[in-house]
């Protein structure tokens, strides 16, 4: 099959969990014998809006479309200029199926255009962006809205333009319902999306695969201060302020904190050291990639994941556990599907109170040796990237060959 993969970023502009999934499955789909082409957004200043740059990354031909510089919710959601160019790429490449991932800055019009032109379409919902204009089910102040599913009537009380938001949700639901399949990374996220109005017979779990350490890799003994890591990014919902408040509450300095700033990979900065005014030693580093993942997790002992919303999956938490790193994470939906509190991580309440995090950190600092993930004892089963890709291949083949979705409704072979 000829498979087109569409995501806001693609190597070398690798940023975010959705991009990692798009890149890793692209490489593995080629390994299964498929022809793969990728489409991404470009922010290169020398290109005009809607113009193309073609290149190759990870062995995949890539079409990068220059996105708009207009930083608005409306343009982020739909960009007619990008849509027209995307339609031209579709007609030139004629894929058997188009697999869409994160569509911010490319826009939902691209999916509509593929459907209008008669191409098979699959969308993976990595977060709530399609139905929540703030992407993470948060209020205007950045706090979790508390909904168990996305209710348009509730959302209308929370956004600048209620009528525009309702129109957005109706359009998104119409597009997603017209897809051949909608994929989600966890059972929790499937339940939330179906509860939010997507047809159950169209929504399937394609559990995110997680990189295992490279063959021969092992953690090196460490006798210095406990090393904490944070990979969440600058959005308030990811909880970086909770970390600052927790460390300042403890008034301890017997630790190190390594902060990943993924925007450094795109030539920018998300954090400054002034954002991390805590007693301990702080280091800000660029985001890791498929080649440096082992090195990063080998350099920390505890992952801090105080997300303030219900995550669709929580890839970083799984990566940490599989590398012998103890995660401290909020009870946030898909994040904790593979966590057993006290066995392979610490689960703290999702209630906005940083003192739960402070107590968990304090416990680790008092007895670091007690906080090493016991994966065998936990009994969890985390899919590999190869397993995720084989499952994805099954979905794509079913779409191309017209298999009735009712034959395998919501199936999840790794659940």
For each residue, the residues with C-beta under 8 A, 3 or more apart:
1: 34 35 96 97 396 397 400
2: 34 35 36 37 93 94 95 96
3: 29 34 35 36 37 95 96 97 98 99 396
4: 36 37 38 39 90 93 95 97 98 99
5: 10 22 25 26 36 37 38 39 60 99 101
6: 38 39 40 86 98 99 100 101 103 106 110
7: 10 18 19 22 38 39 40 100 101 102 103
8: 18 19 40 41 101 102 103 104 105 106
9: 13 14 15 16 19 40 41 102
10: 5 7 13 14 19 22 23 38 40 57 60 62 64
11: 14 23 57 58 62
12: 57
13: 9 10 19 40 42 43 265 266
14: 9 10 11 19 20 23 265 287 289
15: 9 19 262 263 265 266 287
16: 9 19 20 102 262
17: 20 21 126 208 313 315 316
18: 7 8 21 22 101 102 124 126 127
19: 7 8 9 10 13 14 15 16 22 23 101 102
20: 14 16 17 23 24 290 315
21: 17 18 24 25 101 124 126 185 208 209 315 388
22: 5 7 10 18 19 25 26 38 101 102
23: 10 11 14 19 20 26 27 58 290
24: 20 21 27 28 209 211 290 385 389
25: 5 21 22 28 29 209 385 388 389 392
26: 5 22 23 29 30 36 38 58 60
27: 23 24 30 31 58 59 60
28: 24 25 31 32 385 386 389
29: 3 25 26 32 34 36 389 392 393 396
30: 26 27 33 34 35 36 59 60
31: 27 28 389
32: 28 29 389 390 393
33: 30
34: 1 2 3 29 30 393
35: 1 2 3 30
36: 2 3 4 5 26 29 30 60
37: 2 3 4 5 60 61 62 63 93 95
38: 4 5 6 7 10 22 26 57 60 61 62 63
39: 4 5 6 7 62 63 64 65 86 89 106 110
40: 6 7 8 9 10 13 62 63 64 65 106
41: 8 9 64 65 66 67 82 105 106
42: 13 47 53 64 65 66 67
43: 13 66 67 266
44: 47 53 64 66
45:
46:
47: 42 44 51 52 53 66
48: 51 66
49: 66 67 68 69 81
50: 65 66 81 82 84 85
51: 47 48 65 66 85
52: 47 63 64 65 66 85 89
53: 42 44 47 63 64 66
54: 61 62 63 64
55: 62 64
56: 59 60 61 62
57: 10 11 12 38 60 62
58: 11 23 26 27
59: 27 30 56
60: 5 10 26 27 30 36 37 38 56 57
61: 37 38 54 56
62: 10 11 37 38 39 40 54 55 56 57
63: 37 38 39 40 52 53 54 89
64: 10 39 40 41 42 44 52 53 54 55
65: 39 40 41 42 50 51 52 82 85 86 89 106
66: 41 42 43 44 47 48 49 50 51 52 53
67: 41 42 43 49 79 82 105 106
68: 49 75 79 81 82 105
69: 49
70: 75
71: 75 76
72: 75 76
73: 76 77 133
74: 77 78 164
75: 68 70 71 72 78 79 105 107
76: 71 72 73 104 105 107
77: 73 74 107 108 133 168
78: 74 75 83 107 108 109
79: 67 68 75 82 83 105 106 107 109
80: 83 84 109
81: 49 50 68 84 85
82: 41 50 65 67 68 79 85 86 105 106 107 109 110
83: 78 79 80 86 87 107 109 110 112 113
84: 50 80 81 87 88 113
85: 50 51 52 65 81 82 88 89
86: 6 39 65 82 83 89 90 106 109 110 113 114
87: 83 84 90 91 113 117
88: 84 85 91 92
89: 39 52 63 65 85 86 92 93
90: 4 86 87 93 94 95 98 113 114 117 119
91: 87 88 94 117
92: 88 89
93: 2 4 37 89 90
94: 2 90 91
95: 2 3 4 37 90 98 119
96: 1 2 3 120 400
97: 1 3 4 119 120 121 122 180 396 399 400
98: 3 4 6 90 95 114 119 120 121 122
99: 3 4 5 6 122 123 124 392 396
100: 6 7 103 110 111 121 122 123 124
101: 5 6 7 8 18 19 21 22 124 126
102: 7 8 9 16 18 19 22 126 127 129
103: 6 7 8 100 106 107 108 110 111 123 129 130
104: 8 76 129 135
105: 8 41 67 68 75 76 79 82
106: 6 8 39 40 41 65 67 79 82 86 103 110
107: 75 76 77 78 79 82 83 103 110
108: 77 78 103 111 112 130 171 172 175
109: 78 79 80 82 83 86 112 113
110: 6 39 82 83 86 100 103 106 107 113 114
111: 100 103 108 114 115 121 123 175 179
112: 83 108 109 115 116 175
113: 83 84 86 87 90 109 110 116 117
114: 86 90 98 110 111 117 119 121
115: 111 112 118 119 121 175 178 179
116: 112 113
117: 87 90 91 113 114
118: 115
119: 90 95 97 98 114 115
120: 96 97 98 180 399 400
121: 97 98 100 111 114 115 178 179 180
122: 97 98 99 100 179 180 181 182 183 395 396 399
123: 99 100 103 111 130 176 179 181 182 183
124: 18 21 99 100 101 182 183 184 185 206
125: 128 130 176 182 183 184 189 193 312
126: 17 18 21 101 102 185 312 313
127: 18 102 135 136 312
128: 125 131 132 135 136 137 150 312
129: 102 103 104 132 135
130: 103 108 123 125 172 176
131: 128 150 169 172 173 196 197
132: 128 129 135 136 137 150 155
133: 73 77 159 165 168
134: 137 138 139 140 159
135: 104 127 128 129 132
136: 127 128 132 144 235 237 309
137: 128 132 134 144 145 147 150 309 310
138: 134 141 142 143 144 145 236 237 308 309
139: 134 142 143 144 145 158
140: 134 158
141: 138
142: 138 139 235 236 237 308
143: 138 139 237 308 352
144: 136 137 138 139 237 308 309 310 350 352
145: 137 138 139 154 155 158
146:
147: 137 150 151 154
148: 192 195
149: 192 195 196
150: 128 131 132 137 147 155 169 192 196 197
151: 147 154 155 196
152: 155 156 165 166 169
153: 156 157
154: 145 147 151 157 158
155: 132 145 150 151 152 158 159 165 169
156: 152 153 159 162 165 166
157: 153 154 162
158: 139 140 145 154 155
159: 133 134 155 156 162 164 165
160: 164
161: 164 165
162: 156 157 159 165 166
163: 166 167
164: 74 159 160 161 167 168
165: 133 152 155 156 159 161 162 168 169
166: 152 156 162 163 169 170
167: 163 164 170 171
168: 77 133 164 165 171 172
169: 131 150 152 155 165 166 172 173
170: 166 167 173 174
171: 108 167 168 174 175
172: 108 130 131 168 169 175 176
173: 131 169 170 176 177 197 198
174: 170 171 177 178
175: 108 111 112 115 171 172 178 179
176: 123 125 130 172 173 179 182 198 202
177: 173 174 198 199 202
178: 115 121 174 175
179: 111 115 121 122 123 175 176 182 202
180: 97 120 121 122 399 405
181: 122 123 202 203 204 395 398 399 405
182: 122 123 124 125 176 179 193 198 202 203 204
183: 122 123 124 125 203 204 205 206 392 395
184: 124 125 189 190 193 203 204 205 206 312
185: 21 124 126 189 205 206 207 208 312 313 334
186: 189 190 205 207 208 312 313 333 334 337
187: 190 191 205 334 337 412 415
188: 191 192 310 312 333 334 337
189: 125 184 185 186 192 193 312 313 333 334
190: 184 186 187 193 194 203 204 205 410 412
191: 187 188 194 195
192: 148 149 150 188 189 195 196 310 333
193: 125 182 184 189 190 196 198 203
194: 190 191 197 198 199 200 203
195: 148 149 191 192
196: 131 149 150 151 192 193
197: 131 150 173 194
198: 173 176 177 182 193 194 202 203
199: 177 194 202 203
200: 194 203 409 410
201: 405 406 409
202: 176 177 179 181 182 198 199 405
203: 181 182 183 184 190 193 194 198 199 200 410
204: 181 182 183 184 190 395 405 408 409 410 411 412
205: 183 184 185 186 187 190 410 411 412 414 415
206: 124 183 184 185 388 391 392 395
207: 185 186 383 388 391 412 414 415
208: 17 21 185 186 313 315 318 383 388
209: 21 24 25 383 384 385 386 387 388 389
210: 315 318 319 322 382 383 384 385
211: 24 290 293 319 322 385
212: 322 384
213: 217 218 294 297 322 323
214: 217 294
215:
216:
217: 213 214 294 298
218: 213
219: 222 298 323 324
220: 298
221:
222: 219 227 301
223:
224: 227 256
225: 254 255 256 280 281
226: 254 255 256 301 302 364 365 368
227: 222 224 255 256 257 258 299 300 301 302
228: 255 256 257 258 300 301 302 303 304 361
229: 257 258 259 260 296 297 299 300 302 303 304 320 325
230: 240 243 257 258 259 260 303 304 305
231: 260 262 287 303 305 316
232: 235 238 239 240 305 306 307 316
233: 238 240 261 262 270
234: 238 240 261 263 270 271
235: 136 142 232 238
236: 138 142 239 240 241 308
237: 136 138 142 143 144 307 308 309
238: 232 233 234 235 306 307 308
239: 232 236 242 243 304 305 306 307 308 330 357
240: 230 232 233 234 236 243 244 259 271 275 276
241: 236 244 245 354
242: 239 245 246 306 308 354 357
243: 230 239 240 246 247 257 278 304 306 354 357
244: 240 241 247 248 275 276 277 278
245: 241 242 248 249 354 358
246: 242 243 249 250 306 354 355 357 358 361
247: 243 244 250 252 255 257 278 279 280 358 361
248: 244 245 251 277 278 279
249: 245 246 354 355 358
250: 246 247 358 361 362 365
251: 248 279
252: 247 255 279 280 362 365
253: 279 280 281
254: 225 226 280 365
255: 225 226 227 228 247 252 280 281 361 365
256: 224 225 226 227 228 280 281 282 283
257: 227 228 229 230 243 247 276 278 280 281 282 283
258: 227 228 229 230 282 283 285 296 299 300
259: 229 230 240 271 276 282 283 284 285
260: 229 230 231 284 285 286 287 288 296
261: 233 234 264 269 270 271 284 285 286 287
262: 15 16 231 233 265 266 270 286 287
263: 15 234 266 268 269 270
264: 261 267 268 269 270 284 285 286 287
265: 13 14 15 262 286 287 289
266: 13 15 43 262 263
267: 264
268: 263 264
269: 261 263 264 272
270: 233 234 261 262 263 264
271: 234 240 259 261 275 276 284
272: 269 275 284
273: 276 277 282 284
274: 277
275: 240 244 271 272
276: 240 244 257 259 271 273 282 284
277: 244 248 273 274
278: 243 244 247 248 257 282
279: 247 248 251 252 253
280: 225 247 252 253 254 255 256 257
281: 225 253 255 256 257
282: 256 257 258 259 273 276 278
283: 256 257 258 259
284: 259 260 261 264 271 272 273 276
285: 258 259 260 261 264 296
286: 260 261 262 264 265
287: 14 15 231 260 261 262 264 265
288: 260 292 293 295 296
289: 14 265 292 293
290: 20 23 24 211 293
291:
292: 288 289 295 296
293: 211 288 289 290 296 297 319
294: 213 214 217 297 298 323
295: 288 292 298 299
296: 229 258 260 285 288 292 293 299 300
297: 213 229 293 294 300 319 320 323 324 325
298: 217 219 220 294 295 323
299: 227 229 258 295 296
300: 227 228 229 258 296 297 303 325
301: 222 226 227 228 325 326 368 371
302: 226 227 228 229 325 326 327 328 361 364 371
303: 228 229 230 231 300 316 317 320 325 326 327 328 329
304: 228 229 230 239 243 328 357 361
305: 230 231 232 239 314 316 317 327 328 329 330 335
306: 232 238 239 242 243 246 328 329 330 348 354 357
307: 232 237 238 239 311 314 329 330 332 335 350
308: 138 142 143 144 236 237 238 239 242 330 332 350 352
309: 136 137 138 144 237 332 333
310: 137 144 188 192 332 333 334 350
311: 307 314 332 333 334 335
312: 125 126 127 128 184 185 186 188 189 333 334
313: 17 126 185 186 189 208 334 335
314: 305 307 311 317 318 329 332 334 335 336
315: 17 20 21 208 210 318 319
316: 17 231 232 303 305 319 320 327
317: 303 305 314 320 321 327 329 335 336 338 339 345
318: 208 210 314 315 321 322 338 382
319: 210 211 293 297 315 316 322 323
320: 229 297 303 316 317 323 325 326 327 345 373
321: 317 318 324 325 327 338 339 344 345 373 375 382
322: 210 211 212 213 318 319 375 382
323: 213 219 294 297 298 319 320
324: 219 297 321 372 373
325: 229 297 300 301 302 303 320 321 373
326: 301 302 303 320 344 345 346 364 371 372 373
327: 302 303 305 316 317 320 321 339 344 345 346 373
328: 302 303 304 305 306 345 346 348 357 360 361 364
329: 303 305 306 307 314 317 332 335 336 339 345 346 347 348
330: 239 305 306 307 308 335 347 348 349 350
331: 335 336 347 348 349 350
332: 307 308 309 310 311 314 329 335 336 350
333: 186 188 189 192 309 310 311 312 336
334: 185 186 187 188 189 310 311 312 313 314 337
335: 305 307 311 313 314 317 329 330 331 332 339
336: 314 317 329 331 332 333 339 347
337: 186 187 188 334
338: 317 318 321 344 378 380 382
339: 317 321 327 329 335 336 344 345 347 378 380
340: 343 344 345 377 378 379 380
341: 345 346 347
342: 346
343: 340 373 374 377 378
344: 321 326 327 338 339 340 373 374 375 377 378 380
345: 317 320 321 326 327 328 329 339 340 341 373
346: 326 327 328 329 341 342 360 363 364 371
347: 329 330 331 336 339 341
348: 306 328 329 330 331 356 357 359 360
349: 330 331 353 356
350: 144 307 308 310 330 331 332
351: 356
352: 143 144 308
353: 349 356
354: 241 242 243 245 246 249 306 357 358
355: 246 249 358 359
356: 348 349 351 353 359 360
357: 239 242 243 246 304 306 328 348 354 360 361
358: 245 246 247 249 250 354 355 361 362
359: 348 355 356 362 363
360: 328 346 348 356 357 363 364
361: 228 246 247 250 255 302 304 328 357 358 364 365
362: 250 252 358 359 365 366
363: 346 359 360 366 367 371
364: 226 302 326 328 346 360 361 367 368 371
365: 226 250 252 254 255 361 362 368
366: 362 363
367: 363 364 370 371
368: 226 301 364 365 371
369: 372
370: 367
371: 301 302 326 346 363 364 367 368
372: 324 326 369
373: 320 321 324 325 326 327 343 344 345 378
374: 343 344 377 378
375: 321 322 344 378 380
376: 379
377: 340 343 344 374
378: 338 339 340 343 344 373 374 375
379: 340 376
380: 338 339 340 344 375
381: 414
382: 210 318 321 322 338 414
383: 207 208 209 210 387 388 391 414
384: 209 210 212 387 388
385: 24 25 28 209 210 211 388 389
386: 28 209 389 390
387: 209 383 384 390 391 413 414
388: 21 25 206 207 208 209 383 384 385 391 392 414
389: 24 25 28 29 31 32 209 385 386 392 393
390: 32 386 387 393 394
391: 206 207 383 387 388 394 395 413 414
392: 25 29 99 183 206 388 389 395 396
393: 29 32 34 389 390 396 397
394: 390 391 397 398
395: 122 181 183 204 206 391 392 398 399
396: 1 3 29 97 99 122 392 393 399 400
397: 1 393 394 400 401 403
398: 181 394 395 401 403 405 408
399: 97 120 122 180 181 395 396 402 403
400: 1 96 97 120 396 397
401: 397 398
402: 399
403: 397 398 399 407 408
404: 407
405: 180 181 201 202 204 398 408 409
406: 201 409
407: 403 404
408: 204 398 403 405 411
409: 200 201 204 405 406
410: 190 200 203 204 205
411: 204 205 408
412: 187 190 204 205 207 415
413: 387 391
414: 205 207 381 382 383 387 388 391
415: 187 205 207 412
